[in-house]
Amino acid sequence: MEILKDRIRQQGRIVSNEVLKVDEFLNHQVDPELVMEMGREFARLFRGEGITKVLTIESSGISVAFATALELKVPMVYAKRKRTLITEADAYSERVPSFTKGIVTDVIIAKELISPDDRLLIIDDIMANGDVVRGLIRIIERAEADLAGIGIVIEKSFQSGARAIREQGIRIESLVRISGLDRDRVEFE
């Protein structure tokens, strides 16, 4: 997706050879037109897969997952990272490490939001090691629902996450794939 590559070149900030900051258009400030374009592209890639819900995790994946769900005309569900006073006691929960946060968090989804009748599309902003997505996959399996595939905005292919998930036979579609981060340059596949 050339428009996304251009934005990464213009506004992406390389923090290290493993971390790319995209706060100006995706993770802290959101460009609605770009997000809607990404949602249209994911909908195009997965249309016809019988998707009943789009699933993501708070917070950076929500805008793109919403745009995708809107295009597919299905609900969007997002996993929460923290229990609150109103969190359902009967919820699916997985402990997952966060690459960028450097901590382990809970991924929580109320059981009534996912059923064995669902066919889910996972949407996430950036895939590095894939731990969060693997946590969502485990929740889908525990719910006895079906996984249609995974849409990733930015895949860091130089890290193991997407490769390991693809090796399980799971379909992943990435809008851009980054093969490396240099001090002043993003290398795309």
C-alpha positions in Angstrom: 0.0 0.0 0.0 2.0 2.9 -1.3 0.1 5.6 0.5 1.0 4.0 3.8 4.6 3.5 2.8 4.8 7.2 1.9 3.4 8.2 5.3 5.9 6.0 7.1 8.7 7.6 5.2 7.5 11.1 5.9 6.2 10.8 9.5 7.6 7.5 10.9 10.2 7.9 13.5 12.9 5.2 13.9 13.5 4.8 17.7 15.9 1.8 17.3 16.6 -1.0 14.9 13.5 -2.7 16.2 11.0 0.1 17.0 9.2 2.4 14.5 7.0 5.1 16.0 4.0 6.0 13.9 2.2 8.3 16.4 1.5 11.1 13.9 -1.0 9.1 11.9 -1.8 5.8 13.6 -1.0 5.2 17.2 -1.5 8.5 19.0 -3.0 10.8 16.4 -5.2 9.2 13.8 -5.5 10.2 10.1 -9.2 9.3 9.4 -8.8 9.3 5.7 -5.8 7.0 5.8 -7.5 4.7 8.3 -10.6 4.4 6.1 -8.4 3.6 3.2 -6.7 0.8 5.2 -10.2 -0.5 6.3 -11.3 -0.6 2.7 -8.2 -2.5 1.7 -8.6 -5.1 4.5 -12.3 -5.5 3.6 -11.3 -6.1 0.0 -8.7 -8.7 1.0 -11.1 -10.6 3.2 -14.5 -10.0 1.6 -16.2 -13.3 0.8 -14.6 -15.1 3.9 -17.9 -15.1 5.8 -16.6 -12.8 8.5 -19.1 -12.1 11.3 -16.9 -9.9 13.5 -13.7 -8.0 13.4 -11.5 -8.4 16.5 -8.7 -6.2 17.8 -7.0 -5.1 21.0 -7.1 -1.7 22.6 -6.0 0.7 21.7 -4.0 1.3 18.5 -5.8 -1.3 16.5 -9.3 0.1 17.2 -9.4 2.7 14.5 -8.4 0.4 11.6 -10.5 -2.5 13.0 -13.5 -0.1 13.1 -12.9 1.0 9.5 -12.7 -2.6 8.4 -15.8 -3.6 10.3 -17.7 -0.7 8.8 -16.7 -1.7 5.3 -17.6 -5.4 5.9 -20.8 -4.3 7.7 -20.1 -6.4 10.8 -19.6 -5.6 14.5 -16.1 -4.9 15.9 -15.0 -6.3 19.2 -11.9 -5.2 21.0 -10.1 -7.0 23.8 -9.4 -4.9 26.9 -6.0 -4.9 28.5 -7.2 -4.2 32.1 -10.0 -5.5 34.3 -12.3 -2.8 35.7 -15.2 -2.8 38.1 -17.6 -3.6 35.3 -15.5 -6.2 33.5 -17.5 -9.4 33.2 -16.5 -12.1 35.6 -17.2 -14.6 32.8 -14.6 -13.5 30.3 -11.8 -15.0 28.3 -8.4 -13.9 29.5 -4.9 -14.5 28.2 -1.6 -13.1 29.6 0.6 -11.7 26.8 3.8 -9.8 26.6 3.8 -6.5 24.8 6.8 -5.8 22.7 6.6 -2.0 22.7 5.4 -1.7 26.3 7.9 -4.2 27.7 5.4 -5.6 30.1 3.0 -8.5 30.4 -0.7 -7.6 30.2 -4.0 -9.4 30.3 -6.1 -9.6 27.1 -9.8 -9.8 28.1 -13.0 -10.4 26.1 -16.4 -10.9 27.6 -17.6 -14.4 26.7 -20.9 -13.3 25.3 -19.1 -11.3 22.6 -17.7 -14.3 20.8 -19.5 -17.5 20.1 -18.9 -20.8 18.2 -21.0 -19.3 15.3 -18.5 -16.5 14.8 -15.9 -16.3 12.0 -13.4 -13.6 13.1 -11.0 -11.4 11.4 -8.2 -10.1 13.7 -6.9 -6.6 12.8 -3.8 -5.1 14.5 -1.6 -2.1 13.9 1.9 -3.5 14.1 3.2 -7.1 14.4 6.6 -7.7 15.8 6.8 -10.9 17.8 3.1 -11.7 17.5 2.4 -12.4 21.1 -0.8 -10.3 21.3 -2.2 -11.9 18.2 -1.3 -15.3 19.5 -3.3 -14.4 22.7 -6.3 -13.4 20.6 -6.0 -16.7 18.6 -6.1 -18.7 21.9 -9.2 -16.8 22.9 -10.9 -17.6 19.6 -10.0 -21.3 20.0 -11.3 -21.4 23.6 -14.5 -19.8 22.3 -14.7 -22.5 19.6 -15.1 -19.8 17.0 -13.4 -19.7 13.6 -10.5 -17.5 12.6 -10.8 -16.2 9.0 -7.4 -14.5 9.0 -5.3 -11.7 10.3 -4.8 -8.2 8.9 -1.7 -6.3 10.0 -1.1 -2.6 9.1 2.7 -2.8 9.5 4.5 -6.1 9.7 8.0 -6.1 10.9 9.1 -9.1 8.9 12.6 -9.1 10.4 11.0 -10.2 13.6 9.5 -13.7 14.1 5.8 -13.0 14.8 4.1 -13.2 11.4 6.4 -15.9 10.1 5.6 -18.2 13.1 1.9 -17.6 12.7 2.0 -18.2 9.0 3.8 -21.5 9.7 0.7 -22.6 11.5 -1.3 -22.2 8.3 -3.0 -19.0 9.3 -3.6 -16.4 6.7 -2.0 -13.0 7.4 -2.4 -10.0 5.1 -0.1 -7.1 5.8 -0.5 -3.7 4.2 3.2 -3.0 4.4 6.1 -5.3 5.3 9.3 -3.8 6.8 12.4 -5.8 6.3 14.6 -3.6 8.4 15.0 -0.3 10.3 18.2 1.6 9.8 19.2 4.8 11.7 17.5 7.0 9.1 15.7 4.7 6.8 12.9 2.2 6.7 13.5 -0.8 4.4 10.4 -2.2 2.8 9.9 -5.6 1.2 
